[in-house]
Amino acid sequence: MNAETTTNAVHCSAIRKSFGSGETRTEVLRGIDFTASQGEMTFLVGPSGCGKTTLISIIAGLLTADEGHVSLFGEDLSALSPREQILFRRRNLGFVFQQYNLLPSLTAAENAAVPLLAAGMNRKTAVARASEMLDQLGLGHRVSAMPRVLSGGQQQRVALARALVHDPRLIVCDEPTAALDHKSGESVMNLLATSAVHPDRAVLVVTHDNRVFHFAHQIAHMDDGVITHVDQQALNSRLQSSPS
Amino acid sequence: MNFVAFRMLIGDRAKYLGLIFAVAFSTFLLENQTSIFANLMKRTGNQIGDVTDADIWVMDPQTRYFDETKALKDTDLPRVRGVEGIDYAVRLFKSNPVARTESGTFAACSVIGIDEATLAGAPRRMVLGDWHDLYKPNSIIIDKAGYLMLFPDQPLELGRVLELNDHRVTLVGISDAMPAFVSFPIVHARYSEALAFQGRQRQQLSFVLVRAKPGIDHDTLAARITSETGLKALTTDQFRAASMRYYLANTGIPVNFGITIAVATIVGLVVSGQTFYLFTVENLRQFGALKAIGVTNLRLLAMILLQAAVVWFVGTSFGTALTATFFNITLQKVATRHMVLLWESAAGVAVFMLIVVLISSAAGLRKVWKLEPAEVFR
């Protein structure tokens, strides 16, 4: 393991991905080179259809690239068997989806506990740990609430708790603020920046929402299947001074 | 994850109740129809089974079932008695005269004429009276359902008088005979009196009832009677089965019930299958999220099978309880007395519904198995 892989959480090289075949074949990713570092929040931004979702799906091991390599924390995903990929994903990745994807018949705490349950932890311990996580995210008073009675912002916070509860090394967020109003979106991003960003962890966010760009350490701009340029930026002073 | 699967199943009450209702309704339909059919078929042999004094029934080779007999010659009785291994052999006469009460109510009856001396073939399960009273002149025993048909809304009472083809007879007993396929009153009388009810016929012996000596195999003895006399000899079980086979082969009953059972089967498959399949498909996004989080396909398979097992168990239990309640109510009616939910039917339908639910879950599972977890990002 070299020096680059110890600091690079995500390293993609020459990623290509196409869908369809023959005349309907569409090349969605056309040679992506991309790096995201630990301890940072990296945004992938770009217009609809530019390949952001395909790229994070490949990074998360949910899709396989046609060409190129992806390594997460120095581990080459393509070298792992499908089962090893699932176990790797279970241990090392947390997901925040645009539509939250909470299970409507589970309470907030039970939803947040799903990754622990999937890893084989007993229900009582898993729910207790998830409740603690919800408490850290300011939802300690809603642990027993069903998703249908929670606001969009609260549901996204439950999804964030689910992404963090098993202490993963990479958090993948797909348009986490798209279904929220500005205030709720700002609040969720604040939580993400304060709770998810950690020296041993990377956060990868796909977003359209330029109102939250100031939370990013790095912004990779995508268009038509390639990364056109990368902006490195310091977090603005408002975030750095905000209470955790 | 089992509790997650269980909560996913019961979380949406309307869908869950819809699933349970579909399985329960199909179970009820199938158990109900198969049990009624089986009970009806069983009735074709009930009059044979009620004669506990016979191990073997001897009849004309042309006789195919109990309700249609070709008479034997009187000389056939001593020929049968001459076969080695027989403890005793007695006559049995069967006819269908019309019975009329003093109030004018009348009905065709199934009259069984039994041996004068031994009363072999008399009903052993009595509701009222004693079968030994058949020794009295002009006496008969009638079954309870027949009594209620001839004396509707009247209390069970001995000593009543009725006419059988202009012969006045007195009721000395009411039996608890098993219902026959045809709902005629079942009347037992002594052989000579039963002959008198029917009127003059050249040959009047319907069956010879045979009791085997202890230790003699019934099948072997029946074969020996056939070989030595040329008459057809069947054990009680064989004769019951032959009567049932006749009705199965020569009536429209199997077709009618077959159609109903086929419709119930299709309803079961389509309604239960479709409902469960849709339930899985509607939860596809949730399964996709679980896949992305790192739940394996095998774990998802176990979750769906657990949901299928719960739906099957609750649905079939509820459906079986409904069927049992139905038969418990109809059991009180004269026409449907002794019709019960057969355990064979309940077990068979339970296995069938398990297959339906498994097939449905397999169809849904295929979708889940092939689901790309990346779909949750779309």
Boltz contact constraints between the chains, C-beta under 6 A:
constraints:
  - contact:
      token1: [A, 53]
      token2: [B, 377]
      max_distance: 6.0
  - contact:
      token1: [A, 57]
      token2: [B, 374]
      max_distance: 6.0
  - contact:
      token1: [A, 57]
      token2: [B, 377]
      max_distance: 6.0
  - contact:
      token1: [A, 62]
      token2: [B, 292]
      max_distance: 6.0
  - contact:
      token1: [A, 62]
      token2: [B, 373]
      max_distance: 6.0
  - contact:
      token1: [A, 62]
      token2: [B, 374]
      max_distance: 6.0
  - contact:
      token1: [A, 63]
      token2: [B, 374]
      max_distance: 6.0
  - contact:
      token1: [A, 86]
      token2: [B, 294]
      max_distance: 6.0
  - contact:
      token1: [A, 86]
      token2: [B, 296]
      max_distance: 6.0
  - contact:
      token1: [A, 89]
      token2: [B, 294]
      max_distance: 6.0
  - contact:
      token1: [A, 90]
      token2: [B, 294]
      max_distance: 6.0
  - contact:
      token1: [A, 95]
      token2: [B, 292]
      max_distance: 6.0
  - contact:
      token1: [A, 97]
      token2: [B, 376]
      max_distance: 6.0
  - contact:
      token1: [A, 101]
      token2: [B, 289]
      max_distance: 6.0
  - contact:
      token1: [A, 101]
      token2: [B, 376]
      max_distance: 6.0
  - contact:
      token1: [A, 103]
      token2: [B, 286]
      max_distance: 6.0
  - contact:
      token1: [A, 105]
      token2: [B, 7]
      max_distance: 6.0
  - contact:
      token1: [A, 105]
      token2: [B, 8]
      max_distance: 6.0
  - contact:
      token1: [A, 105]
      token2: [B, 11]
      max_distance: 6.0
  - contact:
      token1: [A, 106]
      token2: [B, 7]
      max_distance: 6.0
  - contact:
      token1: [A, 115]
      token2: [B, 293]
      max_distance: 6.0
  - contact:
      token1: [A, 117]
      token2: [B, 1]
      max_distance: 6.0
  - contact:
      token1: [A, 118]
      token2: [B, 293]
      max_distance: 6.0
  - contact:
      token1: [A, 118]
      token2: [B, 294]
      max_distance: 6.0
  - contact:
      token1: [A, 118]
      token2: [B, 295]
      max_distance: 6.0
  - contact:
      token1: [A, 123]
      token2: [B, 3]
      max_distance: 6.0
  - contact:
      token1: [A, 174]
      token2: [B, 377]
      max_distance: 6.0
